[in-house]
Amino acid sequence: MAYRPGTRFRKTAIGTGVVLLLAGLNAPAAIGFAEEQYHEYRISRPGYLAKYGSWQVQDTPDSYRLNAIHATLLHTGKVLLIAGSGNDQEQFDAGTFRTILWDPEKNSYEEIPTPADLFCAGHTQLADGRLLVAGGTARYELLDGDVERAGGRMLVKNEDPDKPVKLKKGTGFIAPSGLVYRTTAKVTVPAADKKTPKRGKAVVTAAEANVFVEAEEEGRGYVQDRQAQYAVEGLTGKDADNVYGLAQKLTMEKQDFQGIKDTFEFDPVKERYVRVDPMDKARWYPTLVTLPDGKVLSVSGLDEAGEILYGDNEIYDPETRKWSKAPKRYFPTYPALFLTQGGKLFYSGANAGYGPADRGRRPGVWDLEDNSFTTVPGLTDPDQLETASSLLLPPAQDQKVMVLGGGGVGESEKSTPRTAVIDLTKDEPVYKEGPRLPQGTRYLNSVIMPDDSVFTSGGSVDYRGRSDSDIHKAQFYDPDTNSFTRAADPEVGRNYHSEAVLLPDGRVATFGSDSLFADKANTRPGTFEQRIEVFSPPYLHRIDEEDRLRIGRGPKRPGRGKEATYEVAGAERVAKARLMRPGSVTHVTDVEQRSIQLDVRKGDGEVTVTVPEDPTLVPPGWYMLFLADGEGVPSEAKWVHVP
């Protein structure tokens, strides 16, 4: 008898005779019902399951359903689902920010107090297993026609070298005309820099900080279309001379989402957020990527005025819990950056959102040492990389990166079925076309599997699923044959704001989806998809559960470049071993997942593996150790910590 995930999969028992009987009634409703029931019957057959796998929607209590924007598998085996305000203006205005911790083994849920609006933050796992979450939402966008108060960026200057200036939210900036504009957030301006040469007069350089301001009253009378200097309300004497604001213009044009500087570490053991040193720059839609030394690079994002950061990147040190400046380089928001062997970063070209169409879109290799960037050619449909999926193909030693699908910039109707693979071990790497997807696809989620395949699912043809264009399909990509094979169709459509992660038992969990409209005619507003659907791959249906490989006792902290021996039930059947970094995904961007091939030596009831020494191949952190047999059926994972 093949493996059955118990209540995770519901089998429909109905025979073809019943279907034919109902169809014979020649009633459309009866025929539709019969077809649906026959479909359920067909996809529950053992042969179908062993070839295509199965899906199961989880039974989630209403009180724990949320708008999942971010999903991370923690080393406790639980999945952290972060919504923040969940792309819901009412929740934002009410200060309702949510995080749910889901235990897939027990299908249990826990509400986690959420200290700020982490909607559209960046995140990655630190070497000790804590999750670093940086940025989020300070203010929701206002579209053209919806802006009622003129506003824009105010550059606050402080010429006093003796003290910083702290201005609370709502501080007024007074124009030469007497009109007042108030800050939408608090702002701190450092003390000015003072240098005293051995000879001559001291030189003071003003410190500065940005803040968004808006008119204290509605109407076009507050529009300022030229640069001006603004006095700060409430300051007198020297303070009034030293502290002032500069604005290029304050308009009633569209106002984009605005980011925050807040940074937190989520402790997976104590299951709570811990506030740490904030970033220097506010960020909304940033990418966080782990470096070989365990530090984290934060790249791109929209700042506190809703403008994209033009190259102001930062590095987080988990030891000091502080940020420092990183090499300057511009990318559109949520760029897909992968750590490669040798320590350079590869930008696949995939991204998710904001930035001009003619800047920062070309893929290439970024050397942080000298801040050089070498573009790579060969990618077809280069204008359709927004909302594309990309990943470091398994095994990571091959150093191949794949791009799948994508769409045009912004609300474009364009989408492409293009896939492409680049071999970064080549002296002059070039993208080469891979097999095409069934149709043009945006928002495709791609997950590395323990058998070295890549599972891809969901997406939509049009922007945010417009015109009922969700794609209810899934497929496996085989890096060895460079081809796709079909998988079972998911019940739930997934587009914008969707995620997928590999679970320790070898299944894949999918979350979220944020359709713009709820009908084909695009007349009804869409609603956020809150159901969790889990895919059980074909390999789980090809073997009895008790016959799967089982990893027993062995070191929890295998050393780099050293052997580690584990007790294994079925050791003689082991064909491969993989270290798999757990997924941490948002906006179809997961730059952390990777699968590392391990050398294997089999013994009597035990298996010895060797962890590569290179931290650019195996960044420090927690990994899932999977063993697979010759048929590609994996064990359940054993969590190990690579220091």
Rosetta blueprint (number, residue, H / E / L):
1 M L
2 A L
3 Y L
4 R L
5 P L
6 G H
7 T H
8 R H
9 F L
10 R L
11 K L
12 T L
13 A L
14 I L
15 G L
16 T H
17 G H
18 V H
19 V H
20 L H
21 L H
22 L H
23 A H
24 G H
25 L L
26 N L
27 A L
28 P H
29 A H
30 A H
31 I H
32 G H
33 F H
34 A H
35 E H
36 E H
37 Q H
38 Y H
39 H H
40 E H
41 Y H
42 R H
43 I H
44 S L
45 R L
46 P H
47 G H
48 Y H
49 L H
50 A H
51 K H
52 Y H
53 G L
54 S E
55 W E
56 Q E
57 V E
58 Q L
59 D L
60 T L
61 P L
62 D H
63 S H
64 Y H
65 R L
66 L L
67 N L
68 A L
69 I L
70 H E
71 A E
72 T E
73 L E
74 L L
75 H L
76 T L
77 G L
78 K L
79 V E
80 L E
81 L E
82 I E
83 A E
84 G E
85 S L
86 G L
87 N L
88 D L
89 Q H
90 E H
91 Q H
92 F H
93 D H
94 A H
95 G L
96 T L
97 F L
98 R E
99 T E
100 I E
101 L E
102 W E
103 D E
104 P L
105 E L
106 K L
107 N L
108 S E
109 Y E
110 E E
111 E E
112 I E
113 P E
114 T L
115 P L
116 A L
117 D L
118 L L
119 F L
120 C L
121 A L
122 G E
123 H E
124 T E
125 Q E
126 L L
127 A L
128 D L
129 G L
130 R L
131 L E
132 L E
133 V E
134 A E
135 G L
136 G L
137 T E
138 A E
139 R E
140 Y L
141 E L
142 L E
143 L L
144 D L
145 G L
146 D L
147 V L
148 E L
149 R L
150 A L
151 G E
152 G E
153 R E
154 M E
155 L E
156 V E
157 K E
158 N E
159 E L
160 D L
161 P L
162 D L
163 K L
164 P L
165 V E
166 K E
167 L E
168 K L
169 K L
170 G L
171 T L
172 G E
173 F E
174 I E
175 A L
176 P L
177 S L
178 G L
179 L L
180 V E
181 Y E
182 R E
183 T E
184 T L
185 A L
186 K L
187 V E
188 T E
189 V E
190 P L
191 A L
192 A L
193 D E
194 K E
195 K E
196 T L
197 P L
198 K L
199 R L
200 G L
201 K L
202 A L
203 V E
204 V E
205 T E
206 A L
207 A E
208 E E
209 A E
210 N E
211 V E
212 F E
213 V E
214 E E
215 A E
216 E L
217 E L
218 E L
219 G L
220 R H
221 G H
222 Y H
223 V L
224 Q E
225 D L
226 R L
227 Q L
228 A E
229 Q E
230 Y E
231 A E
232 V E
233 E L
234 G L
235 L L
236 T L
237 G H
238 K H
239 D H
240 A H
241 D H
242 N H
243 V E
244 Y E
245 G E
246 L E
247 A E
248 Q L
249 K L
250 L E
251 T E
252 M L
253 E L
254 K L
255 Q E
256 D L
257 F L
258 Q E
259 G E
260 I E
261 K L
262 D L
263 T E
264 F E
265 E E
266 F E
267 D E
268 P L
269 V L
270 K L
271 E L
272 R E
273 Y E
274 V E
275 R E
276 V E
277 D L
278 P L
279 M L
280 D L
281 K L
282 A L
283 R E
284 W L
285 Y L
286 P L
287 T E
288 L E
289 V E
290 T E
291 L L
292 P L
293 D L
294 G L
295 K L
296 V E
297 L E
298 S E
299 V E
300 S L
301 G L
302 L E
303 D L
304 E L
305 A L
306 G L
307 E L
308 I E
309 L L
310 Y L
311 G L
312 D L
313 N L
314 E E
315 I E
316 Y E
317 D E
318 P L
319 E L
320 T L
321 R L
322 K E
323 W E
324 S E
325 K E
326 A L
327 P L
328 K L
329 R L
330 Y L
331 F L
332 P L
333 T L
334 Y L
335 P L
336 A L
337 L E
338 F E
339 L E
340 T L
341 Q L
342 G L
343 G L
344 K L
345 L E
346 F E
347 Y E
348 S L
349 G L
350 A L
351 N E
352 A L
353 G L
354 Y L
355 G L
356 P L
357 A L
358 D L
359 R L
360 G L
361 R L
362 R L
363 P L
364 G E
365 V E
366 W E
367 D E
368 L L
369 E L
370 D L
371 N L
372 S E
373 F E
374 T E
375 T E
376 V L
377 P L
378 G L
379 L L
380 T L
381 D L
382 P L
383 D L
384 Q L
385 L L
386 E E
387 T L
388 A L
389 S E
390 S E
391 L E
392 L E
393 L L
394 P L
395 P L
396 A H
397 Q H
398 D H
399 Q L
400 K E
401 V E
402 M E
403 V E
404 L E
405 G L
406 G L
407 G E
408 G L
409 V L
410 G L
411 E L
412 S L
413 E L
414 K L
415 S E
416 T L
417 P L
418 R L
419 T E
420 A E
421 V E
422 I E
423 D E
424 L L
425 T L
426 K L
427 D L
428 E L
429 P L
430 V L
431 Y E
432 K E
433 E E
434 G L
435 P L
436 R L
437 L L
438 P L
439 Q L
440 G L
441 T L
442 R E
443 Y L
444 L L
445 N E
446 S E
447 V E
448 I E
449 M L
450 P L
451 D L
452 D L
453 S L
454 V E
455 F E
456 T E
457 S E
458 G L
459 G L
460 S E
461 V L
462 D L
463 Y H
464 R H
465 G H
466 R H
467 S H
468 D H
469 S L
470 D E
471 I L
472 H L
473 K L
474 A E
475 Q E
476 F E
477 Y E
478 D E
479 P L
480 D L
481 T L
482 N L
483 S E
484 F E
485 T E
486 R E
487 A E
488 A L
489 D L
490 P L
491 E L
492 V L
493 G L
494 R L
495 N L
496 Y L
497 H L
498 S E
499 E E
500 A E
501 V E
502 L E
503 L L
504 P L
505 D L
506 G L
507 R L
508 V E
509 A E
510 T E
511 F E
512 G E
513 S L
514 D E
515 S L
516 L L
517 F E
518 A L
519 D L
520 K L
521 A L
522 N L
523 T L
524 R L
525 P E
526 G L
527 T L
528 F E
529 E L
530 Q L
531 R L
532 I L
533 E E
534 V E
535 F E
536 S E
537 P L
538 P H
539 Y H
540 L H
541 H H
542 R L
543 I L
544 D L
545 E H
546 E H
547 D H
548 R L
549 L L
550 R E
551 I E
552 G L
553 R L
554 G L
555 P L
556 K L
557 R L
558 P L
559 G L
560 R L
561 G L
562 K L
563 E E
564 A E
565 T E
566 Y E
567 E E
568 V E
569 A E
570 G L
571 A H
572 E H
573 R H
574 V E
575 A E
576 K E
577 A E
578 R E
579 L E
580 M E
581 R E
582 P L
583 G L
584 S E
585 V E
586 T E
587 H L
588 V L
589 T E
590 D L
591 V L
592 E L
593 Q L
594 R E
595 S E
596 I E
597 Q E
598 L E
599 D E
600 V E
601 R E
602 K E
603 G E
604 D L
605 G L
606 E E
607 V E
608 T E
609 V E
610 T E
611 V L
612 P L
613 E L
614 D L
615 P L
616 T L
617 L L
618 V L
619 P L
620 P L
621 G E
622 W E
623 Y E
624 M E
625 L E
626 F E
627 L E
628 A E
629 D E
630 G L
631 E L
632 G L
633 V L
634 P E
635 S L
636 E L
637 A L
638 K E
639 W E
640 V E
641 H E
642 V E
643 P L
